[in-house]
C-alpha cells in the first residue's frame, strides 16, 4: 500500500491542481519558460517548443466529471484512444505529473502521480481552422479535404443502436435553454422561441431520426467538430480533441457530427466553404445521405446553441469577459436563425458545353438559403454514376445516346424532387438544350410551390473551345468535337434568363446573383 506524504493528503483536490498548474506555468511549457497556456472551460493546455500537455480541469459539469484524479486519468487515456484514428500524428501518450518527497513536481518523474496530462505533438495553434476562417477565405480545396476527412472518420466509426442518441436530443435542448435563461442580456422571449422551435422540430422529426438509426447512421463520432478542433498540419485538416468524457454524447447521427463543422463555417461567414464541404460530403456518403436533409435545420441550430452555451460559460469563468459574451451571443442568434430557415429554391443552369455552368453552380450554391446552401446535382456526375464509373473516367460514345440522356435527365429530376421534398434548395447543372427538358424542371418547381430561377449561359465558340481544352480532372467528357457538334443543335425558344458568360467567372456570378436575388424570399 502506497503511503502518501502528509503534505499531499492535506491539500484539497482543486488546490493541488492549482499547484500543478503553477509548476507548469513556470516550466518550459508555461509563459515563464517561453511556452504558452490556453484555458478552456474543461481543460488547460500548455504549449512547449515541440510538445503540448493537456490537463483536465478539476470540475464537475452537467455533461462531464473530472472532479477526481482517477477520473481525469481515465479521461486522458480515453482521449488518446478516441483521437488516435483521426490524428495519430498529434497524440503521443498519457503522462503523469509527479510529486517528489520534498514536495517538488516533475513531468513523468519517479514520485507519486498528482495529475495526468495528454502529451501531444505541438502544431502551430494559429493554424486551427477557426483562426484561419476568421482571417481569410477558406478555399474550396481545403473545404473538400475537410469533408473527406470527416467522411473517413464516419466510415470507420463504430455503429450504435441509436437509443441513447434519440433519448439525448431533448435533454440537450433543455440544458441549452436552462443556461440561456441565466445569461444576462438575453431576451426571455428569444430564448423561449428557440426552445419551442427546437422541441417542436425534435418531436416532428422522431420518425426520421429513428429510421436513420435503424439504417446505421448513428455512430460513435468525433462529437465536437467545431472549427477550433480541426488543425491544419502540413496543409491537411486533422480532426482532434474528440469527446472522450462521455461516449453517449459522442454517439450521434453522422449528419449531426457534420453539422457542427458546417454551422461553424457559416458562423465565420464562410458560406461558400460550408457549401463545398456539404456537397463533397453528400457525394461521398451515397444516395441514402440525401434522405436525412430534413434534419439539418435542427442539427445546425442545436450545434450553434451548444457553442453559445459553452462560450457563455467561458465568459462567466473569465469574470464576465465581454468579447467572449458577444461571440456567444452571435452563436445564439445564429441558432435562432437556423431553426427557422427560409424557403428553398430551385435553380437550373443550362447552356452549351464550355459556358461555365459548373463553375457558376459552385459559386451560387453557397449563397442560396437555407444554410448550408443548395445541393448541386450535375448531369455529368449523374451520367458517370449510372455507368458505375469514377467522375473523371471517360465514358464511351454509347453513354451519350439519346435514350441514355433521357435516363440522366430523369435521374436529375427525381433527385431534385427528393431533395426539394425535404425543404433543401437545389442547383441543377446540365445543358438543357431541349425545350422539353427545360419545361419539365419548371413543372417540378410548380409542383412543390418553390421559386424557380432558370439561367441559360451563352459564350462565343472560341471561348467555349478554349475552356474545354483547358479542362483537367473534370467529370465532363465534352471535347472539341462535341462543342462543334452542338453548334448545329436547334435549342428552340429559351425563356430562362440569358447570361453572357464570355467573361470571367466572377462576372457571370455577379450577373446570376442580380437575377437570383432580384425578388427576396418570403419566410
Secondary structure as UniProt FT lines:
FT   HELIX           6..9
FT   HELIX           13..25
FT   TURN            28..29
FT   HELIX           31..33
FT   STRAND          36..39
FT   STRAND          43..47
FT   STRAND          51..56
FT   STRAND          60..61
FT   TURN            62..63
FT   STRAND          64..65
FT   HELIX           69..83
FT   TURN            84..86
FT   TURN            88..90
FT   STRAND          91..99
FT   TURN            101..102
FT   STRAND          105..107
FT   STRAND          112..121
FT   HELIX           125..127
FT   HELIX           129..135
FT   HELIX           140..155
FT   HELIX           163..180
FT   TURN            181..182
FT   TURN            184..185
FT   HELIX           188..204
FT   HELIX           206..214
FT   TURN            215..216
FT   STRAND          218..220
FT   HELIX           227..229
FT   STRAND          230..233
FT   TURN            234..235
FT   STRAND          236..239
FT   HELIX           247..250
FT   STRAND          251..253
FT   HELIX           254..267
FT   TURN            268..269
FT   HELIX           271..285
FT   HELIX           287..295
FT   HELIX           296..317
FT   TURN            318..319
FT   HELIX           322..338
FT   TURN            339..340
FT   STRAND          345..351
FT   TURN            353..354
FT   HELIX           357..365
FT   TURN            366..367
FT   TURN            371..372
FT   STRAND          375..378
FT   HELIX           379..386
FT   TURN            387..388
FT   TURN            391..392
FT   HELIX           397..400
FT   HELIX           402..420
FT   TURN            421..423
FT   STRAND          426..429
FT   HELIX           435..448
FT   STRAND          451..458
FT   HELIX           461..470
FT   HELIX           480..486
FT   TURN            487..488
FT   STRAND          497..500
FT   HELIX           505..516
//
